[in-house]
Amino acid sequence: MTEQRYRDGWYRVPDGLRLHYRDYPGDAARPPLLCLPGLTRNGRDFEAFAERYSPRFRMLALDFRGRALSEPDPQPLRYNPLTYVGDVLQLLDELALPQAIVVGTSLGGIVTMMVAAMAPRRIAGAILNDVGPELSEAGLERIRSYVGKEPRFADWDEAGRAIAVNNRHIPALFTSDDWVQAARRLCREEGDGIVVDYDPAIAVPFAAAAATSAVDLWPLFHAVAQHPLLVLRGEVSDLVGMEAFERMRAAAPQARFAVVAGAGHAPMLDEPEAVAAIDEFLAPFA
C-alpha cells in the first residue's frame, strides 16, 4: 500500500460548517500552493499535482463545502463563489498563512480572481486553469446538463463510462482506465453502488445564475493580473474559447499563457505543456 503523503485537516467556518483540506508538506520559506477545484470536483483532483510539487512547496487542496469530506450546506444558496472566498480566507487565517499561490480550476479560478479583488495581499501568485472572464455558453450548458443529478452506478467501470459521456467533447486521449480513475476522483462508494461525491444542491444557485444577467468578470481578471499569473487553456476547451484566451493575453501582457494539447475542460495539470508552463512559472518562487 502506498504511504499517504498528506495529512487530513479540518476547520470550521463562521456559519458552523466543518470543511476539509489535504495538507502536503513543503518548505515553509516559500508560499504554499493552495488548490481550488471545479464545481463538482474536490481536492482529489490535485493528487498528481501535489505529488509533483511537494515537498518543494507546501500543497493545500481544499474540498469546497458540500464536496467530498467537507460538510454539506443546509442552505443551498450559500453554494456560491462569494461564500467560497470567505472559506478560502478563513483557511489561510486558520493556518496563519499571509499569502498563497492559488491554483484554481474552473470554479476555483473564479474564486481565485475574487480573492485577488477582495484580499489582494493574500495572493502571492495565481494559476488559472481553463477559466477566465469570458465563459462559453456551450460549456456552461454542458455542465448544467449533468450537475445536480443523482446518478447511481453499479461499479467503477459504469461510473467511468458516464463521466466519459459528460466529457464527450474531449478527443479520445483517455483510455477506459483513465476514465475510471477520473470517476474515483469525482465519486465515492455508497452501499452497493457508486455515487457522485458532492451535494446535488450545489446545482441550485448554478441554475439560478443562468436565469440572471451575466456578471462582468473582467474587473476580477484585471485584479488577479496584478500578481504573477499563469493562464492555462485546454486546446479543445468548450468553456474558454480561443478568442477569449487571446483577449486575456492582450489584457495581461506580463502574464504567462499556455495551451495544453488535446485537453478539454479542464487540464489535469500533469500534461507535458502544463508541467513545463507551471515549472517555469514557479521557478522564481523556488
HELIX and SHEET records of a PDB file:
HELIX    1   1 GLY A   43  PHE A   46  5                                   4    
HELIX    2   2 GLU A   47  TYR A   53  1                                   7    
HELIX    3   3 PRO A   76  ARG A   78  5                                   3    
HELIX    4   4 PRO A   81  GLU A   94  1                                  14    
HELIX    5   5 LEU A  107  MET A  118  1                                  12    
HELIX    6   6 PRO A  120  ARG A  122  5                                   3    
HELIX    7   7 GLU A  137  ARG A  144  1                                   8    
HELIX    8   8 TRP A  156  ASN A  166  1                                  11    
HELIX    9   9 SER A  176  LEU A  186  1                                  11    
HELIX   10  10 PRO A  200  ILE A  202  5                                   3    
HELIX   11  11 ALA A  203  ALA A  210  1                                   8    
HELIX   12  12 TRP A  218  VAL A  224  1                                   7    
HELIX   13  13 MET A  242  ALA A  251  1                                  10    
HELIX   14  14 PRO A  272  LEU A  282  1                                  11    
HELIX   15  15 ALA A  283  PHE A  285  5                                   3    
SHEET    1   A 8 ARG A   7  ARG A  12  0                                        
SHEET    2   A 8 ARG A  18  TYR A  24 -1                                        
SHEET    3   A 8 MET A  59  LEU A  62 -1                                        
SHEET    4   A 8 LEU A  33  LEU A  36  1                                        
SHEET    5   A 8 ALA A 100  THR A 105  1                                        
SHEET    6   A 8 ILE A 123  ASN A 129  1                                        
SHEET    7   A 8 LEU A 229  GLY A 234  1                                        
SHEET    8   A 8 ARG A 256  VAL A 260  1                                        
SHEET    1   B 3 ARG A 152  PHE A 153  0                                        
SHEET    2   B 3 GLY A 193  VAL A 196 -1                                        
SHEET    3   B 3 CYS A 187  GLU A 190 -1                                        
END                                                                             
